[in-house]
């Protein structure tokens, strides 16, 4: 019945098919998937800010790379702080702002 397909329905199907152990496996796998998507998006944005800085579109301080890992660690840190700050903003406020920016 497709009317039951809501958020978290995959865990319900896993529970019916394989019991509570399968539910835990599916939930942990999905959580790892979401974390990897988030981390790859943040890494991409960090390098994008680095490129903007090298082109002179934003201040040069954002083009510094970590000496050992050769990654834009300042950019990644500032993006993380920005995402954490936006997580405390109400969704009804974020949605119109997102629509205006895109």
Backbone bond lengths (Angstrom), bond angles and torsions (degrees), N, CA, C in turn:
res aa  C-N    CA-C-N  psi(-1)  N-CA   C-N-CA  omega(-1)  CA-C   N-CA-C  phi
1 X - - - 1.459 - - 1.530 108.23 -
2 X 1.312 117.32 114.24 1.465 121.24 -175.74 1.517 113.24 -72.80
3 X 1.312 119.50 -13.90 1.471 120.20 178.11 1.531 111.23 -69.38
4 X 1.324 118.14 -16.43 1.457 121.76 178.71 1.523 112.63 -85.80
5 X 1.322 118.53 -7.06 1.455 121.79 -176.09 1.515 109.89 -75.62
6 X 1.289 116.66 90.92 1.467 122.93 178.28 1.522 107.69 -124.76
7 X 1.324 115.94 -175.97 1.468 119.72 177.52 1.525 109.51 -60.30
8 X 1.302 116.50 131.72 1.446 121.83 -179.98 1.515 114.57 86.44
9 X 1.327 117.92 5.56 1.462 119.79 -177.91 1.519 111.41 -69.32
10 X 1.328 118.00 -28.11 1.456 120.68 179.29 1.531 110.85 -61.84
11 X 1.348 117.42 -36.86 1.464 119.41 175.88 1.512 111.55 -67.07
12 X 1.317 117.43 -34.39 1.466 120.11 177.94 1.520 110.34 -65.54
13 X 1.308 116.86 -43.77 1.466 120.95 177.99 1.526 109.90 -63.39
14 X 1.337 117.36 -42.18 1.463 120.53 178.65 1.524 110.82 -62.88
15 X 1.318 116.52 -38.10 1.462 120.14 178.63 1.516 111.12 -65.92
16 X 1.323 116.96 -40.25 1.463 120.24 179.49 1.535 110.54 -69.84
17 X 1.321 117.40 -34.70 1.461 120.72 -175.65 1.528 112.74 -83.42
18 X 1.337 117.11 -39.81 1.456 118.35 -172.80 1.504 115.67 -131.88
19 X 1.311 118.32 5.09 1.452 121.12 178.45 1.521 112.51 87.23
20 X 1.328 116.33 -173.18 1.464 120.26 -175.97 1.524 113.42 -65.59
21 X 1.323 117.83 -29.54 1.469 119.61 177.70 1.516 112.07 -63.88
22 X 1.321 116.39 -40.54 1.470 120.41 178.30 1.531 110.03 -66.65
23 X 1.323 117.52 -35.27 1.466 120.65 177.71 1.522 110.64 -61.18
24 X 1.322 117.05 -43.76 1.466 121.13 179.27 1.522 110.17 -64.24
25 X 1.326 117.84 -43.58 1.465 121.31 -179.17 1.529 110.71 -62.56
26 X 1.322 117.05 -44.99 1.467 120.91 179.98 1.523 110.39 -65.17
27 X 1.330 117.45 -42.27 1.469 120.72 -178.64 1.526 111.78 -66.39
28 X 1.326 117.28 -42.23 1.469 120.37 178.88 1.527 110.44 -67.46
29 X 1.317 117.40 -39.86 1.462 120.62 177.42 1.517 112.16 -62.58
30 X 1.327 116.37 -41.65 1.458 120.01 178.91 1.528 110.83 -67.97
31 X 1.328 117.52 -37.21 1.458 120.83 177.96 1.530 110.26 -64.18
32 X 1.330 117.37 -42.69 1.472 120.83 177.37 1.527 111.04 -62.97
33 X 1.319 116.57 -39.04 1.464 121.13 177.26 1.528 110.96 -61.01
34 X 1.330 117.27 -45.78 1.465 120.48 -179.03 1.524 111.81 -66.33
35 X 1.331 117.57 -39.73 1.460 120.03 177.03 1.520 111.08 -63.38
36 X 1.316 117.87 -41.01 1.466 119.67 -179.97 1.520 110.92 -66.78
37 X 1.324 117.70 -37.11 1.477 120.11 175.74 1.521 110.78 -63.36
38 X 1.327 116.81 -42.82 1.461 121.11 179.55 1.526 110.78 -63.57
39 X 1.332 117.51 -46.96 1.459 120.60 -178.18 1.519 112.00 -65.46
40 X 1.318 118.07 -37.90 1.461 119.24 179.22 1.526 110.87 -69.54
41 X 1.323 116.93 -35.61 1.469 119.70 176.88 1.526 110.80 -66.08
42 X 1.321 117.59 -41.30 1.463 120.65 179.06 1.527 110.75 -66.27
43 X 1.323 117.81 -39.62 1.468 120.25 178.67 1.529 110.36 -64.13
44 X 1.324 116.52 -41.57 1.463 120.25 178.82 1.524 110.91 -63.24
45 X 1.319 116.72 -43.39 1.469 119.78 179.48 1.525 111.27 -66.57
46 X 1.324 117.47 -36.75 1.464 120.33 177.72 1.520 111.98 -61.60
47 X 1.336 115.99 -42.98 1.468 119.16 177.74 1.526 111.47 -70.71
48 X 1.324 117.90 -31.15 1.467 120.71 177.60 1.528 110.55 -65.56
49 X 1.338 116.64 -43.41 1.465 120.44 176.56 1.527 109.91 -63.34
50 X 1.312 117.45 -39.17 1.470 121.59 176.08 1.534 110.72 -58.72
51 X 1.325 116.55 -44.31 1.469 120.28 178.59 1.513 112.55 -64.89
52 X 1.336 117.32 -40.07 1.467 120.53 176.58 1.521 110.57 -60.28
53 X 1.336 116.46 -38.62 1.455 120.17 -179.90 1.530 111.34 -68.50
54 X 1.319 116.59 -40.38 1.470 119.04 178.39 1.525 112.03 -65.56
55 X 1.336 116.84 -30.00 1.463 120.19 177.51 1.522 112.92 -80.28
56 X 1.337 117.00 -8.29 1.452 120.73 179.09 1.515 113.92 86.71
57 X 1.318 118.24 13.01 1.457 121.14 -179.14 1.523 112.67 -81.23
58 X 1.320 116.66 -25.12 1.464 122.23 175.88 1.527 107.48 -134.24
59 X 1.337 118.90 169.44 1.472 120.06 -176.01 1.522 113.75 -55.50
60 X 1.325 114.77 149.19 1.463 122.65 -174.03 1.525 112.95 -66.46
61 X 1.333 118.33 -19.45 1.462 121.30 -178.25 1.530 111.41 -60.80
62 X 1.324 117.29 -24.70 1.462 121.30 -179.27 1.532 112.97 -79.61
63 X 1.328 117.73 -3.57 1.467 119.20 178.63 1.519 112.38 -96.22
64 X 1.334 117.63 2.89 1.469 120.72 178.19 1.527 110.06 -72.06
65 X 1.321 114.94 138.51 1.459 121.46 177.20 1.523 109.84 -110.51
66 X 1.317 116.55 152.08 1.454 121.31 175.31 1.526 108.49 -64.65
67 X 1.340 118.47 132.76 1.475 119.26 -173.92 1.529 114.04 -63.62
68 X 1.319 118.13 -33.63 1.461 119.68 -176.83 1.523 112.50 -88.95
69 X 1.339 117.25 -44.03 1.465 120.70 -172.88 1.523 113.71 -96.14
70 X 1.332 117.60 -10.70 1.464 122.83 -179.02 1.528 111.90 54.76
71 X 1.310 115.72 45.27 1.462 121.47 177.19 1.527 108.82 -126.18
72 X 1.331 117.56 152.47 1.469 120.56 -179.68 1.529 110.59 -77.62
73 X 1.333 116.99 75.61 1.460 121.15 -172.16 1.527 112.78 -65.69
74 X 1.321 118.88 -35.97 1.466 120.47 177.50 1.523 110.23 -63.51
75 X 1.310 117.29 -42.97 1.463 121.00 178.83 1.522 110.84 -62.39
76 X 1.324 116.80 -43.86 1.459 120.59 -179.97 1.525 110.86 -63.36
77 X 1.326 116.48 -40.68 1.459 120.04 179.01 1.533 111.11 -64.70
78 X 1.324 117.15 -45.41 1.466 120.03 -179.43 1.524 111.75 -66.83
79 X 1.327 117.78 -36.37 1.463 120.30 175.44 1.523 111.10 -64.79
80 X 1.335 117.07 -39.51 1.458 120.43 177.82 1.525 110.71 -64.01
81 X 1.320 117.12 -42.34 1.464 120.49 178.42 1.527 109.96 -63.56
82 X 1.326 117.60 -40.48 1.458 121.03 178.19 1.519 112.81 -63.35
83 X 1.318 116.17 -43.02 1.469 119.68 178.78 1.522 110.54 -66.08
84 X 1.332 116.95 -40.17 1.467 120.07 178.14 1.529 110.55 -63.65
85 X 1.328 117.19 -39.52 1.464 119.99 178.99 1.526 110.91 -67.21
86 X 1.330 116.64 -40.01 1.462 119.43 179.65 1.524 112.69 -70.09
87 X 1.312 117.25 -21.60 1.465 119.13 179.54 1.528 111.84 -69.80
88 X 1.330 117.88 -17.03 1.456 120.84 178.11 1.521 112.91 -92.29
89 X 1.333 117.80 -4.18 1.460 122.22 179.60 1.525 109.20 -86.92
90 X 1.314 116.88 141.20 1.460 121.93 -179.66 1.530 110.97 -63.05
91 X 1.328 116.54 142.30 1.460 121.48 -176.07 1.522 111.67 -63.55
92 X 1.332 117.95 -34.15 1.468 120.83 179.48 1.523 112.15 -65.31
93 X 1.317 117.36 -21.59 1.467 121.33 176.09 1.526 110.18 -86.87
94 X 1.337 116.85 -37.71 1.465 120.19 -178.15 1.525 112.95 -68.53
95 X 1.312 117.67 -36.49 1.462 120.88 -175.61 1.526 112.93 -61.86
96 X 1.335 120.63 -49.38 1.483 118.48 176.83 1.520 113.25 -63.59
97 X 1.329 117.31 -36.10 1.464 120.41 178.80 1.530 109.29 -64.24
98 X 1.322 117.21 -43.45 1.455 120.83 178.26 1.527 111.09 -62.86
99 X 1.310 117.78 -40.14 1.466 121.14 179.15 1.525 111.81 -66.05
100 X 1.325 117.36 -34.94 1.464 120.24 178.83 1.526 110.23 -70.45
101 X 1.357 116.74 -40.34 1.467 119.83 -176.78 1.520 112.15 -71.43
102 X 1.322 117.85 -31.34 1.453 119.71 -178.01 1.493 110.82 -107.58
